[in-house]
Amino acid sequence: MADNANLSYAGVPVDYSDRPIALSTGWNWIGYLPQTENAVSDALSSIGESATLIKNQSTFASYYGGFGWFADGGLENLAPLDGYMINMSESATLTYSEPAGGELARTRVPDYSSSPWNVDYRKFEHNMTVTGVLVIDDKESVDVGDVIGVFSGEECRGIASPVYHPVADRYTVGIMVYGNEIAEKLTFGVYDASSGEVKQLSNSISFDANESIGNGLNPVVFKTVSIPLEFAVSQN
């Protein structure tokens, strides 16, 4: 968009039960046709285990065999007026199920106000996902106040905090990372909520549009850079 604007739709809602969507192996763009939100697992029930990941501009969820969909990156529900990219491991036909109604799980809106960083995803054309575990000073973090930041130089390209992952039975961090240039080098830092310090992480990656690195069962290990506490010279 060159300027802010409002988009208004005119017409009547489609009969989504009579609008199958053919999905091919790889990435597909889809719209959500029902007029009421639905949990990801319920909305996508017709495609079974044929997908691996779904995302919108700011959140994502992954599929785990034997468990189903989990919101690694905060995507709990599919909602009207949102567009989604879904990665298929095999072709399938999606027919949206009727929203169950009642109280839905709310898509997580993390509070990063205590961290020193923020990111404007609207500046970037592409994104990728990274899921890992955070290790601060050799201890795996379970503090939801800790915040990982992803950087190109000094510019923040993504932020996320640990959440409990029921499949892995540990706390993981699902980060949506944004960029415009492929193969751009990205580095990581962490805001340690317990100490109030910003610490460097030893990880770095190259940006690749729509790449998905790690998941709850095979996470990237984000580790703080070890700083020597003493120095010594020994006999050879």
Helices and strands as residue ranges (DSSP letters): G 16-18, E 21-23, E 26-31, E 38-39, H 40-43, G 45-47, E 51-55, E 60-64, E 68-70, E 77-78, E 83-88, E 92-94, G 121-123, E 126-136, E 139-140, E 147-152, E 155-160, E 163-165, E 170-179, E 185-192, E 197-206, E 212-213, E 220-223
